[in-house]
C-alpha cells in the first residue's frame, strides 16, 4: 500500500495526500467535522441545507460556473452530509488537482448565502423531504433511529423537518458556518496521481486563512429504547427495520460486530438472505448494516415483504438472532465471512474515491492513519466466542426494536 502523508497548515487545517502513480486521476475531498449531531435544537437540518447552499454561488463564481469549473474540465463534483461530518468532493484529471482544490475552497470560504437563493433551495430541500416520505423503503431507516434514540442528537434526521428548514434565514446559516467551519474541523484529503508539494501549495492559497478556535463538546452515548412502531401507509409491502444498539468507532468489539453483521445479513451468502429470500422467497431484499459514530452506534436488519408474510419474517429474523446467540458461526462460515469483509476492503482500495474516503474518516475520527494491514489483522482475530458474547449483549428480545411502514389495517 502507498504511504499517506500528512501536514498541518499554520491555521490548523489538516492535509492528507496518498500518491498513487499508476492512475491518471485524483479524488479530492474537502471535509468539515460537523453534522446533524452538532446542531442546536432550533437548527434541525441546517448542516444539510448549508451543503446545498455552498453550490449556489460564491464571490468568484456563479452556481453554473462552479459546476463548469469541474465538469467542463472532465471531472465530477458532489457532496454529502452525515451525522458527524460533511464532505464536498470531486474527481479530476491528475493535472487538474489545484483547480479542484480551488473550487472546493472557494465554495467553503466565499459562498454568498444569498437570501433569494436560500428560499429557492429551502423549497428544493422541502421537496427532498417529501420524496423521502414517499419512499417508505428509505424513510423507515430514519424513523427507526428516531424511534430508538428519541431526542438524542444522533436520532435526529439529517435532512431536518419541513418546519425547521422553512424557518432559516441567511444569518442563521452564517452563524453556523462561523461556529463550525473552523480550521481545526477542516480536512483536505487527496488520493491519486499527485504530489504532496502541489497539494500543499493549493491548500495554502485556498484554505490557509480559515479562522481557528472552535469548541467541540463530547457527545453522550445514545441509549436505545426497545419499542414496536408500526406506521400505517397505503403501500404494497411492509418496509421494516429490526435492530438494536451497536458499537462506536472506538469500542473494542467494533470488528466483532462487523463480522456478526456480515454473517447475518451482509451479503447474498448471509443467513438472512439465504433463509428468507433464497429458501422461502418471502422478500426481494433483506440484509443488515451497522452505523458507528464517535459515541454509540446501531445494528439494523432491514427488508420489505408482503403483509401476509410479515409475521413469519419477524419470526425468522428472531430465530437467526437466537441461533447466533446460542452458537455463533460455524467454523467455515466464520472463515468465509472474514474473507468476504477483508476482500471487500482490499478491492475498494482500487478506486481513488474509496482511498480518499477511508483515510479521511480515519483522520477525522481517530486522528491517525489506520493501515489496511491493521484492519485486516483485527478482523482475522475475531473469535466465535467473541461473537456469541456480543450477540447475547445486544440481541436479546428486550433490547430489540422494530419500526415498520405498511398497510397494517389490512
Secondary structure, DSSP 8 states (H G I E B T S, - for coil): ---EEEEE-TTS-EEEEEE-TT-SEEEEEEEES--GGG--GGGTTHHHHHHHHTTSBBSS-BHHHHHHHHHTTT-EEEEEE-SS-EEEEEEEEGGGHHHHHHHHHHHHHHB---HHHHHHHHHHHHHHHHHHHH-HHHHHHHHHHHHHHTTSGGGS-TT--HHHHHH--HHHHHHHHHHH--GGGEEEEEEES--HHHHHHHHHHHHTT------------------EEEEE---SEEEEEEEEE---TT-TTHHHHHHHHHHHHSSTTSHHIIIIIIIT--EEEEEEEEEE-SS-EEEEEEEEEETTTHHHHHHHHHHHHHHHHHH---HHHHHHHHHHHHHHHHHHTTSHHHHHHHHHHHHHHHSS---HHHHHHHHHT--HHHHHHHHHHH-SGGG-EEEEEE-TT-
